[in-house]
Amino acid sequence: MFAAGIDIGGTYTKVAIISKKGKIAARSLFETKKFGRFDLWVDKSLSVIKALMELRNIKRNEFAGIGVGAPGHIDSVNGVILALVNIKGWNDVNLLDEFRMRINVPVFVDNDANMMALGEYAYGAARGTRNAVCITLGTGVGSGLILEGKLYRGSFMAGGEMGHMPINVNGPACACGGKACVEAYVGNKYIVRRLIRLFGRHPGSVLEKKFKGRFGEITPKDIAMAANKKDKLALKIWEDTGKYLGVCLAGVVNLLDPEIIVIGGGVAKAGKLVFNPVKKTVRQRVMQVYRHRVKIVPALLGNDGGIMGCAWQVFEKGRA
């Protein structure tokens, strides 16, 4: 059996046809905002699915359904996008109904970070566990919780928003309206802002010289490259980033007692630069019983975690 996984991004929508064993049979993408009206977006998504199925000669009776992951507040029971920050005009959209008017297959709609968590749980780094915390580090901090083998959504469909856990009494303002959220310390734009603020205190950074007059072009990838060349300020930025995230995760470990923490996303590509201080801080801050038990590992599926989770949800809920 096969299912379609759709991962809605602010720039691109990724579509893939995935087997029940977790193999991607075919994939494609298109510009999300080019089909900005949600009805046009649904039409485009279905045309891409049809083309991919024809490409791989997948028959209708082999197709189990469609899973959709969206970056916002989602009512997964009714398939409604309650709020979608990055795409205008998509608030209070019943995406499930839009699909049902066009195709007679099971369709499931959920938050993209939840789908990343399901993907890693079913096919990736958290496979074989019962309790897992999955995080994606990018512009923001997305996260999903697998508790006793099930995705935890909370009472109001907004559970698992780890990026908006405050880690200080006072601190930088966060895009959510709060203060001192972990996202405001480890989101990619916040990492760059912290670097720029520290240029004056740490003269001689290769980044200050390289990007003089155009600091807005600096990315976490540039900071990682500088750190790998032993730039002291870049090393400090990654050390601090790992500590901030580690403090948050220590609290999560003490609260939830997970077997594993899976970390993915663009910021996580810094590798040991961020993972080492995260692990060190968690070991220092958690209760002793957890100190050497919880595993902290990189995501295994990379950018495919979301679409893999979308497909798995079809197989699991549809019992295909």
C-alpha positions in Angstrom: 0.0 0.0 0.0 1.0 3.6 -0.6 0.0 7.0 0.9 0.6 10.6 0.0 2.5 12.8 2.4 2.1 16.6 2.0 4.3 19.0 3.9 3.1 22.7 3.6 5.9 25.2 3.9 5.7 29.0 3.6 7.8 28.8 0.4 7.4 25.3 -1.0 4.9 22.4 -0.6 6.5 19.0 -0.7 4.5 16.0 -1.9 5.6 12.4 -1.8 4.1 9.0 -2.5 5.4 6.6 0.3 5.1 2.9 0.8 3.9 1.4 4.1 7.5 0.3 4.7 8.6 3.9 4.6 10.2 4.0 1.1 9.6 7.1 -1.0 8.4 6.0 -4.4 8.1 9.4 -6.0 8.3 13.1 -4.9 7.8 16.6 -6.1 7.3 20.1 -4.9 5.7 23.4 -5.9 5.6 27.0 -4.7 3.0 27.3 -2.0 2.1 31.0 -2.6 1.8 30.5 -6.3 -1.4 28.7 -5.4 -2.2 31.0 -2.5 -5.9 30.4 -2.4 -6.4 27.2 -0.4 -8.9 25.8 -3.0 -6.3 26.2 -5.8 -3.7 24.7 -3.5 -5.8 21.6 -3.0 -6.4 21.3 -6.7 -2.6 21.5 -7.4 -1.8 19.0 -4.6 -4.2 16.5 -6.0 -2.8 16.9 -9.6 0.7 16.3 -8.3 -0.4 13.2 -6.4 -2.1 11.9 -9.5 1.0 12.5 -11.7 3.3 10.8 -9.1 1.0 7.8 -9.0 0.9 7.5 -12.7 4.7 7.9 -12.8 5.1 4.8 -10.6 2.1 3.0 -12.0 0.4 2.9 -8.6 -3.2 1.8 -8.9 -6.2 3.3 -7.1 -6.7 0.2 -4.9 -3.1 0.5 -3.7 -3.6 4.1 -2.5 -4.5 4.3 1.2 -5.0 8.1 1.6 -3.5 11.5 2.2 -1.7 13.0 5.2 -1.1 16.8 5.4 1.2 18.6 7.7 0.8 22.4 8.2 2.9 24.9 10.2 0.3 26.3 12.5 -2.5 25.6 15.0 -4.5 22.7 13.7 -7.7 21.1 14.8 -6.6 17.6 13.7 -10.0 16.0 14.7 -12.0 18.1 12.2 -9.1 18.8 9.7 -9.3 22.6 10.3 -6.3 25.0 10.0 -7.2 27.4 12.8 -4.2 29.7 12.3 -1.4 29.7 9.7 1.0 32.5 10.2 3.2 32.2 7.1 0.4 32.1 4.5 -2.3 34.8 4.4 -6.0 33.8 4.0 -5.6 30.3 5.5 -7.0 30.9 9.0 -10.1 28.8 9.9 -9.8 26.8 6.7 -11.4 23.3 6.7 -8.8 21.6 4.6 -10.4 18.2 5.2 -13.6 19.3 3.6 -11.8 20.8 0.6 -10.1 17.4 -0.1 -13.3 15.5 0.5 -15.1 17.5 -2.1 -12.6 16.4 -4.6 -11.4 12.8 -3.7 -12.9 9.9 -1.9 -10.0 8.7 0.2 -9.1 9.1 3.9 -7.4 12.5 4.6 -5.7 13.6 7.8 -4.5 17.1 8.6 -2.2 17.9 11.5 0.6 20.2 12.7 3.9 19.7 10.8 6.1 19.4 13.9 3.7 16.6 15.1 4.2 14.9 11.7 8.0 15.2 12.0 7.7 13.5 15.4 5.6 10.7 14.0 8.0 10.3 11.1 11.0 9.8 13.4 8.9 7.6 15.7 7.7 5.3 12.9 10.7 5.3 10.5 13.6 7.3 12.0 15.7 7.8 15.1 12.9 7.2 17.6 11.8 3.9 16.1 11.3 1.2 18.7 10.7 3.6 21.6 7.5 4.4 23.5 8.3 7.9 24.8 10.1 10.4 22.6 10.6 14.1 22.3 11.2 15.4 18.8 12.4 18.9 18.0 13.1 20.8 14.8 15.3 23.8 15.0 14.9 26.5 12.3 13.4 29.9 12.2 11.4 28.8 15.2 11.4 25.7 17.4 8.8 23.1 16.5 8.3 20.0 18.6 6.2 16.9 19.0 5.7 14.5 21.8 5.2 10.7 21.6 3.9 9.5 24.9 3.2 5.8 25.5 3.4 5.2 21.8 0.8 7.9 20.9 1.1 11.5 19.6 0.2 13.9 22.4 -1.8 16.9 21.3 -3.1 18.3 24.5 -6.6 19.5 25.6 -6.8 22.3 22.9 -4.8 20.7 20.1 -1.8 22.8 20.9 0.3 20.5 23.1 4.0 20.1 22.6 4.9 23.7 21.9 8.3 23.4 23.5 9.7 26.4 21.7 7.5 28.7 23.8 8.6 27.3 27.2 10.1 30.3 29.1 13.6 29.6 30.4 14.1 32.8 32.4 12.0 35.2 34.4 13.0 38.1 32.0 14.5 37.8 28.6 14.1 38.7 24.9 10.7 39.1 23.4 9.4 36.2 21.3 7.3 36.3 18.1 4.5 34.5 20.1 4.1 37.5 22.3 5.9 36.0 25.3 9.3 36.6 26.8 12.3 34.4 27.4 10.9 31.6 25.3 13.6 29.1 24.3 12.8 29.9 20.7 13.9 33.5 21.4 17.4 32.1 22.3 17.8 29.3 19.8 15.7 30.2 16.7 18.0 31.0 13.8 17.4 34.7 13.5 17.9 35.1 17.3 21.2 33.3 17.1 22.4 35.7 14.4 21.1 38.7 16.4 23.1 37.6 19.4 26.2 37.2 17.4 25.9 40.8 15.9 25.3 42.3 19.4 28.6 40.7 20.6 30.8 41.8 17.8 31.9 44.9 19.7 32.9 42.8 22.8 34.8 40.3 20.8 36.9 42.2 18.2 38.7 40.1 15.6 35.9 37.7 14.6 36.3 36.5 11.1 32.5 37.0 10.6 32.7 40.7 11.5 35.4 41.2 8.9 33.8 39.0 6.2 30.3 40.5 6.5 31.1 44.1 7.5 28.3 46.4 6.3 26.0 43.4 5.5 25.4 41.6 8.7 21.9 40.8 7.6 23.3 38.2 5.3 24.8 36.1 8.1 23.3 32.6 8.6 23.7 29.9 11.3 25.6 28.0 8.6 28.2 30.8 8.4 28.5 30.8 12.2 29.1 27.0 12.1 31.8 27.4 9.5 33.5 30.0 11.5 33.3 27.9 14.7 34.9 25.0 12.8 37.8 27.3 12.0 38.1 28.0 15.8 36.6 31.5 15.7 36.2 32.3 19.4 33.0 34.3 19.1 31.3 31.7 16.9 32.3 29.0 19.3 30.8 31.0 22.1 27.5 31.5 20.2 27.1 27.7 19.7 28.1 27.0 23.3 25.5 29.4 24.6 22.8 28.1 22.1 23.4 24.6 23.3 23.2 25.6 26.9 19.9 27.5 26.4 18.3 24.5 24.6 19.8 22.1 27.2 18.2 24.0 30.1 14.8 23.7 28.4 15.3 20.0 27.6 16.4 19.2 31.2 13.0 20.4 32.4 11.3 18.4 29.7 13.2 15.3 30.8 12.3 15.8 34.4 8.7 16.3 33.5 8.1 13.6 30.9 10.9 10.9 31.4 11.4 10.3 27.7 13.6 7.5 26.4 15.0 9.7 23.6 15.2 13.3 22.4 15.5 13.7 18.6 16.7 17.0 17.3 16.5 18.0 13.6 16.2 21.2 11.5 18.6 23.6 9.9 20.2 24.8 13.2 20.9 21.1 14.2 23.1 20.8 11.1 25.8 22.5 13.3 26.3 19.0 14.6 28.6 18.6 17.6 28.9 22.4 18.0 25.4 22.5 19.3 24.8 18.8 20.4 27.8 18.7 22.8 26.7 21.6 25.0 23.1 20.4 24.8 24.1 17.0 26.1 26.4 18.4 28.7 23.8 20.8 30.1 21.1 18.2 30.2 23.4 15.9 32.2 24.2 18.7 34.6 20.6 19.8 35.1 18.4 16.7 35.1 17.7 14.6 38.2 20.3 12.0 38.7 18.1 9.1 37.8 18.0 10.4 34.2 21.6 11.5 33.8 22.9 8.6 31.7 19.6 7.2 30.5 18.0 9.6 28.1 19.5 9.6 24.6 19.9 12.8 22.6 20.4 12.1 18.9 20.2 13.8 15.5 17.0 13.3 13.5 17.5 10.5 11.0 15.0 11.5 8.3 16.2 15.1 7.7 13.7 17.2 5.7 11.6 14.1 5.0 10.5 13.6 8.6 7.2 15.5 8.0 6.1 13.8 4.9 7.0 10.4 6.3 4.9 11.2 9.4 2.0 12.3 7.3 2.0 9.0 5.4 2.4 6.9 8.5 -0.6 8.6 10.0 -2.7 7.4 7.0 -1.5 3.8 7.5 -2.0 3.9 11.2 -5.4 5.6 11.4 -6.7 4.0 8.2 -5.3 0.6 9.3 -4.1 0.1 5.7 
